[in-house]
Amino acid sequence: MRRTVSAFCLIVLASCQMAWAWRPAFNPNNLRDSITVQIVKHCRPAIVSITAHRLIRQEVNPFGSMFPLPMGMSTVVQEPADFLGSGFIIQKDGYIVTNNHVVDQARSIHVKLANGKKLAATVVDSDPSADLAILKISKPGTYPTLQLGNSTGLMIGEPTIAVGNPFGYSQSVSSGIVSATGRTIREPNNPHPLKNLIQTDAAINPGNSGGPLLDAYGRVIGINTAIRGNAQEIGFAIGIDRLKQLIPTLMNPAVVDGRIVGVKFALRPGRMGVAGPHEHVVVAGTLAPRVTAVNGQPIHTLQGAYAELLSIGANQRQVSVTFSNGTVRQYTVTRVPPSPIVLRTRKLLGMVVKPVTALMAGRMKLSVNSGLLITQIFQHSIADKAGLKPGDVIIQIGPYRVRNLAFLGRLLPAIAKAQRVEVLVLRNGRVGAGYLQLNGN
């Protein structure tokens, strides 16, 4: 019996150590080494500063300020501008959480680590309505991460720590308390109100957006997102539980790289701890035991499970999932079928297109942030006879600006009925025109 009890105690201690890989401790021998100091020292390596490079439209007086022009006579130009924000690493492969408004329409993104290294990053996916985005550091490596906590059940008055890049002062730290929960605000340029926000009096300034709001255990309880411009000590953060709900969407292989994996993961709450419930990764919609590995890689977090799905090889057709009872199941991997609009464009015009994103435009050094990139032209097709080539970017068909596949989809019925339609493309930095000859002409 004693051996059984001892073994049980060892199991409990091991599980506690897994749940609490790190936690701050009061040091009575050094009052300067406070809980806040320990948390900041432990968490800073996983917090990044973000610079998003964009093109912004500005009106310019060609004659200078000495000669004011009548309204409407100025010239509109696109000029580069840098927008600053913050973020934090949630997965060792280099996956970063930030606000969507920090990286929206960015043509290139760079992150600065706590050690001063600057690395390129790309957008994995974003949700403008929730104002959340996930980035991926382009350079392969193993990066420090932050542990995600819980935003449900926060106590008014419990301590908070905000770390970020306010006004370009990277790795700035401020502390305060949870002032309120359940707040709702509206952000500029976001038609959807942000709900169930955490209000804090920890100093949050422009550039803090996307950075973590930490609790007394050094876990992320929120993503700093907004301030009241006409007030002091009123900042808001998106609850971390909202991010957890969106990870299966923001890290969905079907959206990110066009592969459908026959398994979805979710979090199941376990026993309650002082900092909230311990959570286990499980297969969504089932009562199966907790997931311990995906493709043989140990799994401890929801983002870790989805990172493994995103890392599967291009030719891999199955994913193995190991459960805590030792069983292993195989799930199929298939390709996402082409969009109906892509298929109709291929059949009607003889070309394959894909939408241009701001990041793609930055890499291709385009003067526009949208349009349709031609990836394939079929010989003797209407597109081929029009002189279009792979690498061209369609920006206009007839009198209509074509920004994405949805715009093209609305135009296809009219194009099919037309005899001759002009198409404008960007090629080698210049705008060129061609004519799509339809109806056998």
Secondary structure, 3 states (H helix, E strand, C coil): CHHHHHHHHHHHHHHHHHHCCCCCCCCCCCCCCCHHHHHHHHHHHHEEEEEEEEEEEEEECCCCCCCCCCCCCCEEEEEEEEEEEEEEEEECCCEEEECHHHHCCCCEEEEECCCCCEEEEEEEEEECCCCEEEEEECCCCCCCCCCECCCCCCCCCCEEEEEECHHHCCCEEEEEEEEEEEEEECCCCCCCCEEEEEEECCCCCCCCCCCEEECCCCCEEEEEEEECCCCCCCEEEEEHHHHHHHHHHHCCHHHHCCEEECCCEEEEEEEEECCEEEEEEEECCCCCCCEEEECCEECCCHHHHHHHHHCCCCCCCEEEEEECCCCEEEEEEEECCCCHHHHHHHHHHCEEEEECCHHHHHHHCCCCCCCEEEEEECCCCHHHHCCCCCCCEEEEECCEECCCHHHHHHHHHHHHHCCEEEEEEEECCEEEEEEEECCCC
